[in-house]
């Protein structure tokens, strides 16, 4: 029909076709009755065009459009229709030869697919048992044509007995296809079938290569244990756009809980494909791929069936990667707990031995030093030396007591306490020291706090050790804040200073017994481990936030009810 012109005639001709209608005005020579197979140059050009089109990697719709154009050049018709059949579904495409308008029609209905497969036609056959299908399609097209279609040619597209689909040619002329001979039609359909088969195989290979490349890169990222999970997920998302049909128009994102990783922000109205991330039976997020511009319809909207399988696989692999990361963190936490328990056990044995071996001689040293100072006539210099002996003995006894707390070799008696009064009493012991170091104290104690079940001396020791730790971090003075409050069934004590702060490496070790950054005369490295031991024995926890030259904030949480002991959770 390449030699025809399409015009619009608004003249009413009879009552059947009133209004605008399309009229064909032939500009080509009368149709020859010779066998079209004699037109070898035309068919050779057709074959070369079809096979050349099949060699290029492209979406199915683009290939079918070019095949329609090639068929239009050698076969007289008004509508060209392709039915394509794969394993699970059938797609339909059509082109108006006069306007070159091309598009995808609704998919072949499942019952029709079953009928077609059950009545497998031969290469030159029609549609056994389904002769109404071309007519039904023709009826749908009557709405777009002022002149009804009067003839249809249907040929099966088969290759090596595999049914790939059908070619349907429609015309508004009666007996438009009577001059087309079977040998020529067989070569035509065989060429089209070969092109479709090559395209299907080639596209399947390309999609498989892209899928395997994406999954291989994901496996490589998952093997990098040194990378943070957020970094891995960000890189996984970057792998997705190259694996889709239109990489330059593809956006991808992954949401895990409240975190979102994406190649670009998503906008409403984009055509999108999504797969859920399910971990331990719970929906934790999703993986989503979208086109930034409208794309022609394919198997699932504008997406291929292979792309659906790929995004589902990526979601499953992402869930597996997240689970492995969580298991790794849990394993490391358990290992750290075991190491800590081992250290505590060692210190417990050490504390018991030290207490037994040192308390008696320390008591003797302290007692005789105090008796010596009571004698009259003790020289002033000797008295100062005796005071130093007494202070050293007291310090040694305090160290053994701290060791007992770290090892938890004793279980002190507990009572229901007003924690604010305990905090005030502890701070009263430190007033002189705060003034000596020019430290400004701010206290914010919430009124009517729930009571806790604890040992008064232990709670005081928590406050004193944390405040002393902050004082030592501000040798030139600064600001110190002590706050108490109740939250979600917890009593919270917060000690914040404006001191020198800590690096992440120091923070990782501050609760290790005997670890200290201070001089030997200023600390034993037992203050914070003692605090942690007491807090954990009460079923609470302790957290720290700090940075170099950024001060430090210690937060202690203790359950307000005895039944809550051992329970931990977020603020």
C-alpha positions, 0 to 999 in steps of 0.5 A: 500500500506504499503507493496509496494516498489516504484522504478524508471525504466528508461527503455523505454517501448513503446512510451507512457511512455518514460523517468523516470517512477514509477513502483509498485513492490508488496511485499504483499500477493495477495488481498483476496476476503474476506469482509474487515469487517472481518478484525476487528483488523485492523479496530479497530486500524484504528478507535482508531487512527482516534479518538485519532488524533481528540482529540488533538488541532491542525491545520486542515492540521496536522489532515488531514495528520494523517487521510490520513496515517490512511486510507493508512494503511487499504485501497489499494490506491496510492493517498488519497484526502480529500475535506473539506467543511465549511460555505464559502469555501472548502479546498482540501488536498492530500497525495501520499501513496508511498512517504507520500508527503502531501500538500494542493491543490487549494480550491474548486471552488465556483461553484463546492461548490454550485453544491455539496450542491445542490446535497447533496449525501447520506452517501454512495453515489458518487457525483450526477451531479459532476462525472467529479470532481474526473476525473479532479483531476486525470488528474491533478495528471498525471503529477506526476505519470509515470503511470496514475490513473485507478480507483477512489473511492469517498465517502461522509463524512456526520454526522447527515445529515451534509455534511462535505466533501468527501474522494477520493481514487485513484489507478493506478490499474484497479478495485482496490476497487472492494473488498471494501464492503459498510458496511465497507466503511460506518463505515470508512467514519462515523469514519472519519466524526466523527473525522472531526466534533469533530475537527471542534467543538473543534477548533471553541471553542478554537479559540472562547476562545482565541478571547474572552480572547484577547478581555476581556484583551483589555477591562480590559486595556481600563478601566484603565484610569490612564494608558497612551495610549502608554502603553495600545497599547503596552500591547494590542499588547502583547495579540495577539501572544497567540491568533494565531495558532503558538504563539511561531512563531507569531510577532505582531505590531500596527502602529498609525500615526508615532508610532509603538508598536510591540513584535519584529521588522518585517522582509521582507518576513514574512507571514502577516495578517493586519487590518486597524485602521480607526478613524473618516473615516481616516486611522490612522494605522494598526494592523499586525500579522506575522509568523517568519517562513513559515507555511502551507496554511490555510483559508487565507495564513497560517491564519485561518478565525477566526484569520481574524475576530479577527484581524479585531475586534482588529483593531476596538477596538483599534480605539475605544480605541484611540477615547475614549482617545482623547475624554478624553483628549479633555474633560480634556482640556475643563474642564481646559479651563472652570476653567481658564475662571472662574478664569479670570472672578473672577479676572476681578470682583476683578480687577474692584473692586480693581481698583475702591476702591484703585486707589483713595487712592493710588493716594492720598498717592503717591501725598502727599508723593511726595509733602512732599519730595519737602518741604525744610528741610525734614530730610534725614531719613524722605526722605528715608521713603517717598521714600519707601512710594512712591515705595510701592504706585507705586507697589500697582498701578502696581499690580492693573494694572496687575490685569486688564490685567489678567482679560482683563477688558480693550482693549488697542489700537493696531497698526502695530509694528516692533516687533524687535524694541519692543524687543530691547526697552524692553531689554534696561530697563533690562540692569542694572538688567542683569549686577547686577545678572551676566547674559550673554545675547545673542540676535538673532533677525531675520531681516526683520520680518513681522509686527504684529498688537498689543499694544506696551506696551503689547508686551513690558510687554511680553518681560519684564515679561519673562526676569524677570522670567528668571533672578529670576531663575538664582540668581547666574548668568547664560546664557539668550538667546532671539530669534525672528523668523518668521515661517508659518505665526507666529511671534515667541519669545523664551526666554531661560535660564540656571536657576533652571528649574521647575518640571512637577507639577510646570509647570502645575500651572505657569499660574495660577494667584497668584501662585508663588514659589518665596518669597512674596517680590520677586513676586506676581504670576501675571507675567506669567498669564499676559503674557498668557492673552496678548498672547491669546488676540492676537490670539497666544499661549505660551509654556514652556519646562523645567525640574529640574536643566535643565533651561526653554524655553518659546516660544510665538507665535503671528500671523503676520496678523490680519486675523490670530488671534485666529488660533493656530497650530504646529510649 
